[in-house]
Amino acid sequence: MKQLILSIIITFSSFTLVHAQKFAYVDTDYILKKIPEFKQAQEKLDQISIDWQKEIENKYAEVEEMYRAYQQEKVLLTDDMKIRREEAIMNKEKKAKELQKKYFGPEGDLYIKRQELIKPIQDNVYDAIQQLALNNKYQIVFDSSSDLIMLYKNNNYDKSDKVLELMGY
């Protein structure tokens, strides 16, 4: 009976060793920061965002100026003129909000521009990670820069530089 149990344990152990899974992790933030095209794309997005934000702030400044002028002249205006001025101010503010949503909304121009500039780079990183995993027979590759909590990581399993190398950086 002991020999049967011992042979089962040996068989199970050898089966487990043969099918041991290989793991690795990468830091995609580190990888992306090392790619010059990503830095350029990020700088371009930042500049576009700043320009659009200034444009929106100017629109709101115009609304504020219209409102101040209205407040000062309110006493001299007829009821009909007051209504027209208030409508003009509200329309101007509505257009500023629409512009803000157009640029910075969930499906706005900034999102589209980010997809256009950064997604191809991220796809290249993903392809390189996949190639690394296939070449080295990794079962799982973790991303240490994501929300995954890694309580301990051995730097020997960090393959971020290998991914950069596969990408030619």
N, CA, C and O atoms as a DFTB+ gen file, in Angstrom:
676 C
 N C O
     1  1       0.830      -1.188       0.000
     2  2       0.000       0.000       0.000
     3  2       0.875       1.252       0.000
     4  3       0.597       2.218      -0.710
     5  1       1.954       1.218       0.822
     6  2       2.847       2.369       0.867
     7  2       3.500       2.590      -0.491
     8  3       3.696       3.729      -0.915
     9  1       3.838       1.491      -1.174
    10  2       4.470       1.626      -2.480
    11  2       3.497       2.235      -3.493
    12  3       3.915       3.011      -4.353
    13  1       2.242       1.905      -3.408
    14  2       1.229       2.454      -4.304
    15  2       1.089       3.962      -4.081
    16  3       1.064       4.741      -5.034
    17  1       0.998       4.356      -2.827
    18  2       0.884       5.778      -2.500
    19  2       2.142       6.523      -2.935
    20  3       2.061       7.618      -3.492
    21  1       3.317       5.919      -2.677
    22  2       4.585       6.534      -3.075
    23  2       4.666       6.672      -4.594
    24  3       5.130       7.701      -5.085
    25  1       4.242       5.692      -5.329
    26  2       4.285       5.767      -6.799
    27  2       3.294       6.811      -7.323
    28  3       3.581       7.497      -8.304
    29  1       2.134       6.934      -6.678
    30  2       1.156       7.959      -7.074
    31  2       1.740       9.351      -6.833
    32  3       1.605      10.233      -7.681
    33  1       2.384       9.552      -5.692
    34  2       2.999      10.849      -5.374
    35  2       4.108      11.169      -6.364
    36  3       4.201      12.299      -6.843
    37  1       4.946      10.194      -6.673
    38  2       6.037      10.406      -7.631
    39  2       5.471      10.722      -9.015
    40  3       5.952      11.627      -9.696
    41  1       4.460       9.981      -9.420
    42  2       3.837      10.221     -10.728
    43  2       3.216      11.617     -10.780
    44  3       3.387      12.336     -11.765
    45  1       2.501      11.999      -9.731
    46  2       1.868      13.315      -9.670
    47  2       2.917      14.415      -9.669
    48  3       2.763      15.419     -10.364
    49  1       3.982      14.238      -8.898
    50  2       5.058      15.235      -8.830
    51  2       5.728      15.409     -10.177
    52  3       5.969      16.534     -10.614
    53  1       6.031      14.299     -10.837
    54  2       6.687      14.409     -12.146
    55  2       5.736      15.028     -13.174
    56  3       6.173      15.790     -14.036
    57  1       4.458      14.713     -13.092
    58  2       3.474      15.319     -13.998
    59  2       3.398      16.829     -13.773
    60  3       3.314      17.598     -14.730
    61  1       3.427      17.245     -12.526
    62  2       3.374      18.662     -12.179
    63  2       4.624      19.383     -12.665
    64  3       4.537      20.500     -13.175
    65  1       5.786      18.754     -12.513
    66  2       7.026      19.377     -12.955
    67  2       7.083      19.508     -14.473
    68  3       7.565      20.513     -14.995
    69  1       6.594      18.500     -15.175
    70  2       6.607      18.535     -16.631
    71  2       5.694      19.652     -17.138
    72  3       6.004      20.312     -18.129
    73  1       4.598      19.853     -16.470
    74  2       3.619      20.842     -16.906
    75  2       3.697      22.125     -16.081
    76  3       2.701      22.840     -15.964
    77  1       4.836      22.421     -15.521
    78  2       4.994      23.643     -14.746
    79  2       4.783      24.840     -15.658
    80  3       5.234      24.853     -16.803
    81  1       4.116      25.812     -15.152
    82  2       3.832      26.997     -15.941
    83  2       4.931      28.025     -15.736
    84  3       5.469      28.180     -14.640
    85  1       5.248      28.722     -16.816
    86  2       6.255      29.774     -16.752
    87  2       5.539      31.114     -16.718
    88  3       4.606      31.364     -17.480
    89  1       6.003      31.974     -15.810
    90  2       5.414      33.292     -15.645
    91  2       6.464      34.363     -15.889
    92  3       7.660      34.126     -15.720
    93  1       6.013      35.520     -16.280
    94  2       6.888      36.682     -16.420
    95  2       6.019      37.912     -16.191
    96  3       4.791      37.826     -16.161
    97  1       6.666      39.042     -16.031
    98  2       5.905      40.273     -15.959
    99  2       6.641      41.353     -16.715
   100  3       7.858      41.294     -16.897
   101  1       5.887      42.335     -17.149
   102  2       6.443      43.497     -17.827
   103  2       5.837      44.747     -17.189
   104  3       4.800      44.683     -16.529
   105  1       6.484      45.852     -17.393
   106  2       5.981      47.134     -16.910
   107  2       5.705      47.982     -18.148
   108  3       6.621      48.580     -18.711
   109  1       4.448      48.032     -18.567
   110  2       4.122      48.732     -19.804
   111  2       4.375      50.235     -19.705
   112  3       4.698      50.871     -20.708
   113  1       4.233      50.807     -18.515
   114  2       4.556      52.238     -18.360
   115  2       6.030      52.470     -18.658
   116  3       6.385      53.408     -19.372
   117  1       6.881      51.622     -18.114
   118  2       8.327      51.708     -18.354
   119  2       8.629      51.555     -19.839
   120  3       9.421      52.310     -20.403
   121  1       7.991      50.573     -20.466
   122  2       8.223      50.314     -21.885
   123  2       7.816      51.521     -22.720
   124  3       8.571      51.972     -23.582
   125  1       6.620      52.041     -22.461
   126  2       6.131      53.172     -23.249
   127  2       7.001      54.415     -23.067
   128  3       7.213      55.166     -24.019
   129  1       7.502      54.635     -21.861
   130  2       8.362      55.797     -21.615
   131  2       9.693      55.697     -22.353
   132  3      10.348      56.712     -22.589
   133  1      10.095      54.491     -22.716
   134  2      11.350      54.278     -23.436
   135  2      11.184      54.390     -24.951
   136  3      12.172      54.343     -25.684
   137  1       9.964      54.536     -25.419
   138  2       9.698      54.603     -26.857
   139  2       9.564      56.077     -27.264
   140  3       8.628      56.750     -26.831
   141  1      10.485      56.585     -28.089
   142  2      10.449      58.000     -28.475
   143  2       9.139      58.415     -29.159
   144  3       8.649      59.523     -28.938
   145  1       8.577      57.534     -29.983
   146  2       7.332      57.866     -30.670
   147  2       6.194      58.090     -29.678
   148  3       5.328      58.937     -29.900
   149  1       6.197      57.327     -28.580
   150  2       5.166      57.497     -27.558
   151  2       5.320      58.852     -26.882
   152  3       4.334      59.552     -26.653
   153  1       6.564      59.221     -26.561
   154  2       6.804      60.531     -25.938
   155  2       6.333      61.648     -26.859
   156  3       5.697      62.601     -26.409
   157  1       6.644      61.531     -28.150
   158  2       6.233      62.558     -29.117
   159  2       4.711      62.623     -29.225
   160  3       4.133      63.709     -29.264
   161  1       4.081      61.480     -29.273
   162  2       2.618      61.441     -29.372
   163  2       1.991      62.047     -28.118
   164  3       1.017      62.795     -28.204
   165  1       2.553      61.723     -26.958
   166  2       2.017      62.257     -25.700
   167  2       2.196      63.774     -25.644
   168  3       1.290      64.490     -25.215
   169  1       3.361      64.268     -26.075
   170  2       3.595      65.720     -26.102
   171  2       2.632      66.407     -27.066
   172  3       2.114      67.483     -26.769
   173  1       2.396      65.793     -28.204
   174  2       1.463      66.357     -29.176
   175  2       0.049      66.411     -28.589
   176  3      -0.648      67.416     -28.728
   177  1      -0.365      65.331     -27.937
   178  2      -1.686      65.313     -27.298
   179  2      -1.788      66.376     -26.207
   180  3      -2.811      67.049     -26.080
   181  1      -0.726      66.522     -25.426
   182  2      -0.722      67.531     -24.369
   183  2      -0.868      68.932     -24.952
   184  3      -1.609      69.756     -24.417
   185  1      -0.167      69.200     -26.040
   186  2      -0.234      70.523     -26.668
   187  2      -1.622      70.779     -27.253
   188  3      -2.167      71.875     -27.120
   189  1      -2.187      69.765     -27.900
   190  2      -3.543      69.897     -28.442
   191  2      -4.526      70.182     -27.315
   192  3      -5.393      71.046     -27.437
   193  1      -4.383      69.451     -26.224
   194  2      -5.265      69.619     -25.078
   195  2      -5.152      71.034     -24.498
   196  3      -6.160      71.657     -24.163
   197  1      -3.929      71.529     -24.385
   198  2      -3.712      72.883     -23.866
   199  2      -4.356      73.917     -24.786
   200  3      -5.020      74.841     -24.316
   201  1      -4.161      73.762     -26.094
   202  2      -4.741      74.706     -27.060
   203  2      -6.265      74.703     -26.982
   204  3      -6.895      75.761     -26.969
   205  1      -6.849      73.512     -26.931
   206  2      -8.304      73.415     -26.852
   207  2      -8.821      73.985     -25.536
   208  3      -9.863      74.641     -25.505
   209  1      -8.096      73.736     -24.454
   210  2      -8.517      74.258     -23.153
   211  2      -8.498      75.786     -23.168
   212  3      -9.402      76.419     -22.624
   213  1      -7.479      76.385     -23.785
   214  2      -7.417      77.853     -23.895
   215  2      -8.597      78.375     -24.708
   216  3      -9.208      79.383     -24.352
   217  1      -8.912      77.687     -25.794
   218  2     -10.043      78.099     -26.626
   219  2     -11.339      78.080     -25.814
   220  3     -12.148      79.003     -25.907
   221  1     -11.527      77.045     -25.035
   222  2     -12.741      76.934     -24.212
   223  2     -12.759      78.009     -23.139
   224  3     -13.794      78.626     -22.890
   225  1     -11.611      78.233     -22.502
   226  2     -11.542      79.279     -21.480
   227  2     -11.853      80.647     -22.072
   228  3     -12.493      81.472     -21.420
   229  1     -11.407      80.897     -23.300
   230  2     -11.724      82.163     -23.967
   231  2     -13.223      82.294     -24.208
   232  3     -13.787      83.377     -24.053
   233  1     -13.863      81.195     -24.585
   234  2     -15.322      81.217     -24.801
   235  2     -16.049      81.543     -23.494
   236  3     -16.990      82.337     -23.481
   237  1     -15.604      80.926     -22.397
   238  2     -16.226      81.212     -21.108
   239  2     -15.931      82.637     -20.648
   240  3     -16.762      83.264     -19.991
   241  1     -14.756      83.147     -20.988
   242  2     -14.425      84.541     -20.652
   243  2     -15.350      85.492     -21.412
   244  3     -15.776      86.511     -20.867
   245  1     -15.660      85.164     -22.661
   246  2     -16.603      85.978     -23.433
   247  2     -17.982      85.952     -22.787
   248  3     -18.651      86.982     -22.713
   249  1     -18.406      84.800     -22.324
   250  2     -19.696      84.686     -21.637
   251  2     -19.691      85.551     -20.383
   252  3     -20.647      86.277     -20.110
   253  1     -18.617      85.465     -19.635
   254  2     -18.502      86.252     -18.400
   255  2     -18.534      87.752     -18.710
   256  3     -19.178      88.522     -17.998
   257  1     -17.848      88.155     -19.757
   258  2     -17.826      89.565     -20.158
   259  2     -19.220      90.033     -20.589
   260  3     -19.655      91.129     -20.236
   261  1     -19.910      89.186     -21.355
   262  2     -21.278      89.515     -21.766
   263  2     -22.189      89.666     -20.540
   264  3     -23.033      90.560     -20.490
   265  1     -22.007      88.791     -19.568
   266  2     -22.839      88.836     -18.364
   267  2     -22.556      90.102     -17.552
   268  3     -23.479      90.743     -17.050
   269  1     -21.273      90.455     -17.426
   270  2     -20.932      91.686     -16.681
   271  2     -21.518      92.920     -17.375
   272  3     -22.069      93.807     -16.722
   273  1     -21.394      92.963     -18.687
   274  2     -21.943      94.091     -19.439
   275  2     -23.466      94.145     -19.270
   276  3     -24.049      95.218     -19.115
   277  1     -24.081      92.990     -19.303
   278  2     -25.531      92.922     -19.109
   279  2     -25.911      93.434     -17.720
   280  3     -26.869      94.195     -17.585
   281  1     -25.186      93.032     -16.707
   282  2     -25.478      93.459     -15.342
   283  2     -25.368      94.984     -15.210
   284  3     -26.171      95.614     -14.522
   285  1     -24.374      95.561     -15.871
   286  2     -24.184      97.016     -15.785
   287  2     -25.276      97.775     -16.542
   288  3     -25.689      98.852     -16.112
   289  1     -25.743      97.228     -17.655
   290  2     -26.717      97.921     -18.489
   291  2     -28.156      97.504     -18.206
   292  3     -29.093      98.048     -18.791
   293  1     -28.324      96.553     -17.323
   294  2     -29.633      95.969     -17.050
   295  2     -30.687      97.019     -16.700
   296  3     -31.839      96.916     -17.124
   297  1     -30.296      98.006     -15.943
   298  2     -31.239      99.037     -15.484
   299  2     -31.777      99.849     -16.664
   300  3     -32.905     100.340     -16.623
   301  1     -30.971      99.986     -17.704
   302  2     -31.359     100.819     -18.832
   303  2     -32.135     100.055     -19.908
   304  3     -32.664     100.665     -20.838
   305  1     -32.208      98.738     -19.790
   306  2     -32.813      97.917     -20.837
   307  2     -34.302      97.689     -20.602
   308  3     -34.776      97.640     -19.467
   309  1     -35.026      97.552     -21.719
   310  2     -36.444      97.191     -21.624
   311  2     -36.531      95.692     -21.318
   312  3     -35.534      94.976     -21.412
   313  1     -37.703      95.237     -20.960
   314  2     -37.893      93.816     -20.655
   315  2     -37.562      92.942     -21.858
   316  3     -36.953      91.882     -21.710
   317  1     -37.955      93.378     -23.032
   318  2     -37.673      92.634     -24.261
   319  2     -36.169      92.554     -24.517
   320  3     -35.654      91.502     -24.896
   321  1     -35.476      93.653     -24.311
   322  2     -34.024      93.685     -24.499
   323  2     -33.317      92.791     -23.478
   324  3     -32.339      92.118     -23.802
   325  1     -33.826      92.794     -22.239
   326  2     -33.252      91.937     -21.188
   327  2     -33.364      90.470     -21.591
   328  3     -32.406      89.709     -21.456
   329  1     -34.523      90.080     -22.079
   330  2     -34.750      88.683     -22.472
   331  2     -33.799      88.290     -23.595
   332  3     -33.193      87.219     -23.552
   333  1     -33.664      89.167     -24.614
   334  2     -32.769      88.871     -25.731
   335  2     -31.322      88.749     -25.272
   336  3     -30.598      87.858     -25.716
   337  1     -30.907      89.638     -24.389
   338  2     -29.529      89.588     -23.875
   339  2     -29.290      88.320     -23.060
   340  3     -28.250      87.676     -23.200
   341  1     -30.247      87.963     -22.215
   342  2     -30.116      86.751     -21.398
   343  2     -30.045      85.512     -22.288
   344  3     -29.264      84.597     -22.028
   345  1     -30.865      85.490     -23.336
   346  2     -30.842      84.368     -24.273
   347  2     -29.498      84.287     -25.000
   348  3     -28.954      83.203     -25.207
   349  1     -28.975      85.454     -25.383
   350  2     -27.682      85.491     -26.072
   351  2     -26.579      84.958     -25.154
   352  3     -25.704      84.210     -25.591
   353  1     -26.631      85.349     -23.893
   354  2     -25.635      84.868     -22.918
   355  2     -25.768      83.360     -22.731
   356  3     -24.767      82.643     -22.721
   357  1     -26.986      82.883     -22.583
   358  2     -27.206      81.444     -22.390
   359  2     -26.781      80.653     -23.628
   360  3     -26.205      79.573     -23.502
   361  1     -27.060      81.179     -24.816
   362  2     -26.650      80.498     -26.051
   363  2     -25.135      80.431     -26.162
   364  3     -24.577      79.409     -26.561
   365  1     -24.480      81.518     -25.809
   366  2     -23.016      81.554     -25.864
   367  2     -22.429      80.540     -24.878
   368  3     -21.470      79.841     -25.204
   369  1     -23.002      80.462     -23.680
   370  2     -22.537      79.501     -22.679
   371  2     -22.812      78.069     -23.139
   372  3     -21.991      77.178     -22.927
   373  1     -23.958      77.853     -23.763
   374  2     -24.303      76.521     -24.268
   375  2     -23.309      76.089     -25.340
   376  3     -22.879      74.935     -25.364
   377  1     -22.942      77.019     -26.231
   378  2     -21.971      76.701     -27.277
   379  2     -20.599      76.374     -26.675
   380  3     -19.896      75.495     -27.173
   381  1     -20.225      77.072     -25.619
   382  2     -18.946      76.798     -24.951
   383  2     -18.970      75.396     -24.336
   384  3     -17.984      74.663     -24.417
   385  1     -20.084      75.031     -23.730
   386  2     -20.207      73.690     -23.143
   387  2     -20.189      72.609     -24.217
   388  3     -19.587      71.550     -24.035
   389  1     -20.849      72.882     -25.332
   390  2     -20.855      71.921     -26.441
   391  2     -19.448      71.733     -27.010
   392  3     -19.042      70.620     -27.343
   393  1     -18.715      72.840     -27.116
   394  2     -17.342      72.765     -27.605
   395  2     -16.476      71.952     -26.643
   396  3     -15.647      71.145     -27.065
   397  1     -16.681      72.177     -25.348
   398  2     -15.935      71.428     -24.339
   399  2     -16.241      69.938     -24.446
   400  3     -15.339      69.105     -24.361
   401  1     -17.494      69.614     -24.631
   402  2     -17.884      68.207     -24.772
   403  2     -17.317      67.628     -26.070
   404  3     -16.871      66.481     -26.098
   405  1     -17.335      68.422     -27.142
   406  2     -16.813      67.973     -28.434
   407  2     -15.330      67.635     -28.315
   408  3     -14.880      66.631     -28.866
   409  1     -14.575      68.453     -27.610
   410  2     -13.134      68.226     -27.474
   411  2     -12.796      67.164     -26.430
   412  3     -11.981      66.275     -26.675
   413  1     -13.437      67.267     -25.254
   414  2     -13.007      66.460     -24.109
   415  2     -14.021      65.426     -23.647
   416  3     -13.799      64.775     -22.626
   417  1     -15.117      65.252     -24.357
   418  2     -16.133      64.278     -23.970
   419  2     -15.626      62.852     -24.121
   420  3     -14.550      62.632     -24.676
   421  1     -16.393      61.879     -23.629
   422  2     -15.986      60.470     -23.685
   423  2     -15.646      59.986     -25.095
   424  3     -14.748      59.159     -25.254
   425  1     -16.320      60.464     -26.088
   426  2     -16.048      60.105     -27.478
   427  2     -15.581      61.336     -28.254
   428  3     -15.769      61.425     -29.467
   429  1     -14.972      62.279     -27.542
   430  2     -14.591      63.553     -28.130
   431  2     -13.340      63.489     -28.985
   432  3     -12.732      62.434     -29.168
   433  1     -12.977      64.657     -29.502
   434  2     -11.836      64.767     -30.412
   435  2     -10.526      64.333     -29.751
   436  3      -9.673      63.734     -30.406
   437  1     -10.361      64.629     -28.464
   438  2      -9.120      64.229     -27.783
   439  2      -9.033      62.707     -27.690
   440  3      -7.962      62.132     -27.885
   441  1     -10.135      62.067     -27.397
   442  2     -10.172      60.599     -27.352
   443  2      -9.819      60.018     -28.726
   444  3      -9.030      59.078     -28.828
   445  1     -10.403      60.583     -29.764
   446  2     -10.145      60.102     -31.129
   447  2      -8.680      60.315     -31.496
   448  3      -8.047      59.441     -32.088
   449  1      -8.147      61.480     -31.140
   450  2      -6.746      61.786     -31.439
   451  2      -5.829      60.842     -30.661
   452  3      -4.813      60.394     -31.192
   453  1      -6.175      60.535     -29.413
   454  2      -5.382      59.609     -28.609
   455  2      -5.388      58.223     -29.252
   456  3      -4.351      57.563     -29.319
   457  1      -6.548      57.788     -29.720
   458  2      -6.648      56.495     -30.399
   459  2      -5.767      56.487     -31.648
   460  3      -5.095      55.499     -31.948
   461  1      -5.786      57.595     -32.358
   462  2      -5.032      57.706     -33.603
   463  2      -3.520      57.699     -33.356
   464  3      -2.777      57.085     -34.122
   465  1      -3.059      58.369     -32.300
   466  2      -1.620      58.521     -32.069
   467  2      -1.019      57.427     -31.177
   468  3       0.095      56.969     -31.432
   469  1      -1.734      57.014     -30.155
   470  2      -1.143      56.143     -29.131
   471  2      -1.523      54.678     -29.304
   472  3      -0.716      53.796     -29.009
   473  1      -2.721      54.406     -29.771
   474  2      -3.152      53.012     -29.890
   475  2      -2.222      52.173     -30.762
   476  3      -1.930      51.038     -30.386
   477  1      -1.738      52.666     -31.912
   478  2      -0.811      51.842     -32.711
   479  2       0.466      51.481     -31.941
   480  3       0.999      50.383     -32.101
   481  1       0.945      52.391     -31.121
   482  2       2.144      52.122     -30.322
   483  2       1.832      51.059     -29.273
   484  3       2.618      50.136     -29.063
   485  1       0.688      51.194     -28.621
   486  2       0.281      50.201     -27.624
   487  2       0.075      48.834     -28.280
   488  3       0.406      47.805     -27.691
   489  1      -0.465      48.825     -29.481
   490  2      -0.644      47.557     -30.202
   491  2       0.705      46.907     -30.510
   492  3       0.843      45.688     -30.413
   493  1       1.702      47.718     -30.882
   494  2       3.047      47.184     -31.132
   495  2       3.634      46.581     -29.864
   496  3       4.261      45.522     -29.912
   497  1       3.434      47.248     -28.727
   498  2       3.928      46.722     -27.447
   499  2       3.239      45.393     -27.146
   500  3       3.891      44.427     -26.748
   501  1       1.928      45.345     -27.337
   502  2       1.186      44.118     -27.083
   503  2       1.685      42.987     -27.985
   504  3       1.855      41.854     -27.533
   505  1       1.917      43.299     -29.256
   506  2       2.413      42.278     -30.190
   507  2       3.789      41.759     -29.756
   508  3       4.062      40.562     -29.841
   509  1       4.650      42.665     -29.293
   510  2       5.983      42.256     -28.832
   511  2       5.882      41.388     -27.579
   512  3       6.629      40.421     -27.430
   513  1       4.968      41.729     -26.686
   514  2       4.759      40.923     -25.471
   515  2       4.257      39.531     -25.861
   516  3       4.696      38.521     -25.312
   517  1       3.350      39.500     -26.798
   518  2       2.823      38.213     -27.258
   519  2       3.930      37.381     -27.911
   520  3       4.009      36.172     -27.694
   521  1       4.770      38.019     -28.698
   522  2       5.889      37.318     -29.335
   523  2       6.856      36.794     -28.274
   524  3       7.327      35.661     -28.370
   525  1       7.150      37.605     -27.273
   526  2       8.026      37.185     -26.172
   527  2       7.434      35.967     -25.467
   528  3       8.143      35.004     -25.176
   529  1       6.147      36.016     -25.199
   530  2       5.485      34.906     -24.503
   531  2       5.538      33.626     -25.336
   532  3       5.793      32.544     -24.807
   533  1       5.299      33.754     -26.614
   534  2       5.338      32.574     -27.483
   535  2       6.756      32.025     -27.620
   536  3       6.962      30.813     -27.556
   537  1       7.734      32.914     -27.807
   538  2       9.125      32.478     -27.979
   539  2       9.668      31.775     -26.738
   540  3      10.429      30.813     -26.841
   541  1       9.270      32.263     -25.564
   542  2       9.798      31.724     -24.314
   543  2       8.827      30.793     -23.601
   544  3       9.087      30.342     -22.486
   545  1       7.713      30.513     -24.253
   546  2       6.696      29.596     -23.726
   547  2       6.178      30.017     -22.346
   548  3       5.990      29.184     -21.459
   549  1       5.951      31.330     -22.184
   550  2       5.347      31.821     -20.945
   551  2       3.856      31.553     -20.997
   552  3       3.202      31.828     -22.003
   553  1       3.328      31.024     -19.929
   554  2       1.894      30.769     -19.852
   555  2       1.136      32.049     -19.538
   556  3       0.039      32.282     -20.045
   557  1       1.751      32.883     -18.681
   558  2       1.100      34.118     -18.245
   559  2       2.150      35.221     -18.192
   560  3       3.265      35.007     -17.715
   561  1       1.788      36.397     -18.685
   562  2       2.640      37.574     -18.570
   563  2       1.804      38.651     -17.881
   564  3       0.768      39.069     -18.399
   565  1       2.252      39.088     -16.729
   566  2       1.555      40.104     -15.960
   567  2       2.071      41.490     -16.333
   568  3       3.191      41.638     -16.823
   569  1       1.252      42.486     -16.098
   570  2       1.672      43.879     -16.267
   571  2       1.778      44.481     -14.868
   572  3       0.770      44.650     -14.182
   573  1       2.983      44.797     -14.454
   574  2       3.173      45.308     -13.093
   575  2       2.749      46.766     -12.947
   576  3       2.692      47.279     -11.829
   577  1       2.449      47.447     -14.064
   578  2       2.028      48.840     -13.956
   579  2       0.512      48.978     -13.849
   580  3       0.009      50.082     -13.638
   581  1      -0.214      47.888     -13.990
   582  2      -1.671      47.955     -13.923
   583  2      -2.147      47.832     -12.479
   584  3      -1.350      47.869     -11.542
   585  1      -3.442      47.687     -12.320
   586  2      -4.038      47.589     -10.989
   587  2      -3.758      46.264     -10.301
   588  3      -4.081      46.092      -9.125
   589  1      -3.160      45.329     -11.023
   590  2      -2.793      44.052     -10.430
   591  2      -1.821      44.324      -9.293
   592  3      -0.810      44.997      -9.494
   593  1      -2.101      43.828      -8.140
   594  2      -1.236      44.063      -6.990
   595  2      -0.199      42.962      -6.927
   596  3      -0.524      41.781      -6.800
   597  1       1.045      43.367      -7.017
   598  2       2.150      42.413      -6.913
   599  2       2.843      42.690      -5.578
   600  3       3.529      43.700      -5.424
   601  1       2.661      41.808      -4.641
   602  2       3.256      42.003      -3.329
   603  2       4.752      41.760      -3.336
   604  3       5.486      42.314      -2.518
   605  1       5.188      40.951      -4.242
   606  2       6.618      40.690      -4.396
   607  2       6.888      40.415      -5.852
   608  3       6.103      39.746      -6.525
   609  1       7.999      40.930      -6.341
   610  2       8.386      40.592      -7.702
   611  2       9.889      40.434      -7.765
   612  3      10.650      41.261      -7.264
   613  1      10.284      39.363      -8.385
   614  2      11.689      39.065      -8.581
   615  2      12.095      39.670      -9.922
   616  3      11.514      39.334     -10.954
   617  1      13.077      40.553      -9.914
   618  2      13.482      41.261     -11.126
   619  2      13.976      40.323     -12.232
   620  3      14.039      40.719     -13.395
   621  1      14.322      39.097     -11.879
   622  2      14.727      38.132     -12.902
   623  2      13.581      37.812     -13.865
   624  3      13.822      37.395     -14.997
   625  1      12.350      38.005     -13.422
   626  2      11.196      37.694     -14.249
   627  2      10.639      38.920     -14.969
   628  3       9.649      38.822     -15.693
   629  1      11.279      40.077     -14.768
   630  2      10.860      41.299     -15.458
   631  2      11.404      41.259     -16.884
   632  3      12.616      41.288     -17.096
   633  1      10.523      41.194     -17.831
   634  2      10.908      41.052     -19.231
   635  2      10.643      42.325     -20.035
   636  3      10.534      42.275     -21.261
   637  1      10.538      43.461     -19.350
   638  2      10.256      44.724     -20.023
   639  2      11.342      45.084     -21.029
   640  3      11.036      45.502     -22.145
   641  1      12.610      44.925     -20.648
   642  2      13.703      45.238     -21.555
   643  2      13.724      44.292     -22.751
   644  3      14.104      44.697     -23.849
   645  1      13.325      43.043     -22.555
   646  2      13.253      42.091     -23.667
   647  2      12.193      42.536     -24.684
   648  3      12.385      42.401     -25.892
   649  1      11.067      43.071     -24.174
   650  2      10.018      43.566     -25.064
   651  2      10.548      44.744     -25.880
   652  3      10.324      44.818     -27.088
   653  1      11.250      45.660     -25.218
   654  2      11.851      46.795     -25.935
   655  2      12.843      46.316     -26.978
   656  3      12.904      46.856     -28.083
   657  1      13.615      45.305     -26.626
   658  2      14.594      44.743     -27.550
   659  2      13.899      44.134     -28.769
   660  3      14.361      44.304     -29.897
   661  1      12.799      43.431     -28.547
   662  2      12.051      42.849     -29.656
   663  2      11.462      43.924     -30.561
   664  3      11.271      43.704     -31.757
   665  1      11.179      45.078     -29.985
   666  2      10.617      46.182     -30.756
   667  2      11.705      47.012     -31.436
   668  3      11.401      47.898     -32.235
   669  1      12.960      46.731     -31.125
   670  2      14.056      47.443     -31.768
   671  2      14.522      48.675     -31.012
   672  3      15.158      49.549     -31.601
   673  1      14.223      48.766     -29.727
   674  2      14.644      49.922     -28.920
   675  2      15.727      49.506     -27.939
   676  3      16.213      50.335     -27.170
